[in-house]
Amino acid sequence: MLIYRFKVVSEDPDDLVREVEIYPNQTFLDFQDILLMTLGLGKPKDASFFVHDKQNKVHKEVVFANEHREERVYDEDLDEMVMRKKVFPLMKKATLKSFIEDPHQRLNYIYNTDVDYHFFIELLKITNGEGNLTYPRISKSIGQLLKKTPKIKPIISPDISKVVPIAQLSKDDLALLEAEDASADDIAEIERSFADMFVKDKPKVSGNTSKNKTPDPLSNQPKDHHDLELEPELEPEPEPEQEPLDDYFEEEEMISDEDRVDIDPISDELSDDD
């Protein structure tokens, strides 16, 4: 019976080589299981085989677990691009012979748990298998896989053994602690003052508070014309009525000539001198 012989290499390190022999009617899951066994890797959270075409471009993907993605495709009826869900074939159902189209077919395998591993696969030859052997199997193994360490942020816990009782602290250490407490109090006071500034519906203070108010040096500065409040215009006071001149002249005529006294100031002065 015919078998496929694949060569598997890792992107890091370069000297790792595995050759896998497998039946064409076996699945991609069988291929993955024998590959993980020889590399010392456990069951993945996610993994995929990517099948390349003759131009070495990925055109098919076989996934480890059910996965649905959306992709843009052309709809001939609507004559436009639309988004549709794409269903990928599963490793446990997809046979190798359904995807092998080239005598030197190339594939990629990506393994994902807490770290990623990337492998390059190429079909070396299609040959006759041996009846006394069990497939899939590893026909060649060179080098070991360089295991990657997942990047985990360390949790730093306090060292209780280094805690010093207050009674054993020096004067400088006590002064430093008091300064830290004082600064914390100052910060709390500032926060309270800011909170008071933003209190809504603050009650109004009754009474005249202008006595204790410090005069503002900028209070005499001219305000912006937008801030000036226009004072209401005062109505002009009515002018006093003047007596008509005709009445005045009539009173003058009513005085008789006898009542008129002509006073000559010069003659009076001469008479006094005599």
C-alpha positions in Angstrom: 0.0 0.0 0.0 1.3 3.5 -0.8 2.4 5.8 1.9 3.4 9.5 2.1 6.8 10.4 3.5 6.9 14.0 4.9 9.9 16.0 6.1 9.2 18.3 9.1 11.6 21.0 10.2 11.2 23.7 12.9 11.9 27.4 12.5 14.0 27.3 15.6 16.4 25.5 15.9 17.3 24.8 12.3 18.9 21.4 12.9 15.7 19.7 14.1 14.4 17.2 11.4 11.7 14.6 11.5 10.5 12.3 8.7 7.0 11.0 9.1 5.5 8.1 7.1 1.7 7.9 7.0 -1.1 6.4 4.9 -2.9 8.7 2.5 -6.3 7.7 3.9 -5.3 8.7 7.5 -6.3 12.0 8.9 -4.5 15.2 9.8 -5.2 14.4 13.5 -3.2 11.1 13.1 -0.4 13.3 11.6 -0.5 15.7 14.5 -0.5 13.0 17.1 2.6 11.3 15.8 4.3 14.7 15.4 3.5 15.9 18.9 4.7 12.5 20.3 8.2 12.8 18.7 8.5 16.5 19.7 7.5 16.0 23.3 4.5 18.3 23.1 1.1 17.9 24.8 -2.4 18.4 23.5 -2.7 21.9 22.0 -5.3 24.5 22.8 -5.4 25.4 19.2 -3.6 24.2 16.1 -3.8 24.3 12.3 -2.4 22.8 9.2 -2.0 25.2 6.3 -2.0 23.7 2.8 -0.1 25.6 0.1 -0.8 25.7 -3.6 1.7 25.4 -6.4 2.7 29.1 -6.0 3.5 28.3 -2.4 0.5 30.4 -1.1 -1.8 29.2 1.6 -5.2 28.4 0.2 -6.6 25.8 2.6 -6.6 25.4 6.4 -7.4 22.4 8.5 -8.2 23.2 12.2 -7.9 21.2 15.4 -11.2 22.4 16.9 -14.4 23.8 15.6 -13.9 27.4 14.5 -16.1 29.8 12.6 -14.8 33.0 11.1 -16.2 35.7 8.9 -14.6 36.5 5.6 -15.4 38.8 2.6 -16.6 36.9 -0.5 -18.0 38.0 -3.8 -21.8 37.4 -4.2 -22.6 37.0 -7.9 -26.4 37.5 -7.3 -25.8 40.8 -5.4 -22.8 41.7 -7.5 -20.9 42.9 -4.4 -18.6 41.8 -1.6 -20.4 40.4 1.5 -19.4 39.0 4.9 -20.1 35.2 5.3 -19.2 32.7 7.9 -16.5 30.3 6.9 -16.5 26.7 8.3 -13.0 25.0 8.3 -12.5 21.3 8.0 -11.5 19.4 11.2 -8.3 17.4 11.5 -10.2 14.3 12.8 -12.3 14.2 9.6 -10.0 15.5 6.9 -7.9 12.8 5.2 -4.5 13.7 3.8 -5.3 12.4 0.3 -8.1 15.0 0.0 -5.6 17.9 0.3 -2.4 16.5 -1.3 -2.4 17.9 -4.8 1.3 18.0 -5.6 4.1 15.4 -5.5 6.1 17.9 -3.4 3.2 19.3 -1.5 4.1 22.0 1.2 2.3 22.6 4.4 2.7 24.6 7.6 1.8 23.4 11.1 1.2 25.9 13.9 0.9 24.6 17.4 -0.5 27.0 20.1 -0.8 26.6 23.9 0.8 29.2 26.1 3.5 29.5 23.5 3.6 29.0 19.7 5.6 26.6 17.6 5.9 26.8 13.9 6.9 23.9 11.6 7.5 23.6 7.9 6.4 20.4 6.2 7.1 19.0 2.7 6.1 15.8 0.9 9.4 14.1 0.0 8.0 11.1 -1.9 5.1 8.7 -2.4 6.3 5.2 -2.0 5.2 1.7 -1.1 4.8 0.9 2.6 6.0 -2.2 4.4 3.4 -4.6 5.6 5.1 -5.4 8.9 5.2 -1.7 10.0 2.6 0.3 11.7 1.7 3.7 10.3 2.0 6.6 11.0 5.6 6.3 12.2 8.8 8.3 12.5 11.4 7.1 10.0 14.1 9.7 10.9 14.7 11.9 13.9 17.5 14.5 14.2 17.8 17.2 17.0 15.6 18.2 19.8 12.9 20.8 20.0 14.0 23.9 21.9 11.2 24.3 24.5 9.9 27.8 24.9 9.0 29.2 28.3 5.7 31.1 28.6 6.1 34.7 29.6 4.4 34.9 33.0 4.6 38.1 35.1 6.2 37.3 38.4 4.2 37.9 41.6 6.4 39.7 44.2 5.4 38.9 47.8 6.8 40.8 50.8 9.7 39.3 52.7 8.3 38.9 56.2 11.7 38.0 57.6 12.9 41.5 56.9 10.2 43.3 58.8 11.8 45.3 61.7 9.8 46.1 64.9 9.2 49.8 65.6 11.1 49.5 68.9 14.2 48.6 67.0 14.0 51.5 64.5 16.6 54.3 64.7 15.8 58.0 65.2 16.4 58.7 61.6 14.0 55.9 60.5 11.3 57.2 63.0 11.7 60.7 61.6 11.3 59.4 58.1 8.2 57.6 59.0 6.7 60.7 60.7 7.6 62.7 57.5 5.8 60.2 55.4 2.7 60.3 57.7 2.7 64.1 57.6 2.9 64.1 53.8 0.0 61.6 53.7 -2.0 64.0 55.9 -1.2 66.9 53.6 -2.4 65.0 50.6 -5.6 64.1 52.4 -6.2 67.7 53.3 -5.7 68.8 49.7 -8.1 66.1 48.5 -10.7 67.3 51.0 -10.3 70.9 49.8 -10.8 69.8 46.2 -13.9 67.9 47.2 -15.3 71.0 48.9 -14.7 73.0 45.7 -16.9 70.6 43.7 -19.8 70.2 46.2 -23.0 71.0 44.4 -25.8 73.0 46.0 -23.6 74.5 48.6 -25.7 76.5 51.2 -25.3 80.3 51.0 -23.7 82.1 53.9 -26.0 84.7 55.4 -24.9 88.0 56.9 -22.4 90.6 55.8 -19.0 89.1 55.3 -17.5 92.1 53.7 -16.0 93.3 57.0 -13.4 90.5 57.2 -12.9 90.2 53.5 -9.4 91.1 52.3 -9.6 93.7 49.5 -8.8 92.3 46.1 -6.1 94.4 44.4 -7.6 93.6 41.1 -11.1 94.8 42.1 -10.3 98.3 40.8 -9.1 97.1 37.5 -11.4 97.8 34.5 -13.6 94.9 33.6 -14.0 93.4 30.2 -16.8 95.1 28.3 -18.6 91.7 28.2 -18.6 91.5 32.0 -19.8 95.1 32.6 -23.4 95.4 33.8 -25.2 98.4 32.3 -26.8 100.6 34.8 -30.4 101.7 34.1 -30.7 105.2 32.5 -32.2 107.8 34.7 -35.0 109.9 33.4 -34.1 113.6 33.1 -35.6 115.9 35.8 -38.2 118.4 34.4 -37.0 121.9 34.0 -38.7 124.6 36.2 -41.3 126.6 34.5 -40.4 130.2 33.7 -42.8 133.0 34.3 -43.9 134.7 31.1 -42.2 138.1 30.4 -45.6 139.8 29.7 -46.7 139.4 33.3 -43.4 140.9 34.5 -43.8 144.0 32.3 -47.4 144.4 33.5 -46.2 144.5 37.1 -43.7 147.2 36.1 -46.3 149.4 34.6 -48.5 149.1 37.7 -45.9 151.0 39.8 -46.7 154.8 39.7 -44.2 157.4 39.0 -44.6 158.8 42.5 -43.5 155.5 44.0 -40.4 155.5 41.9 -37.3 157.0 43.7 -34.3 157.9 41.7 -31.2 157.5 43.7 -28.1 159.2 42.6 -25.1 157.7 44.4 -22.8 160.5 43.5 -25.0 163.2 44.9 -25.5 161.4 48.1 -21.7 161.1 48.6 -21.3 164.9 48.0 -24.0 165.8 50.5 -22.4 163.7 53.2 -19.1 165.4 52.6 -20.7 168.9 53.1 
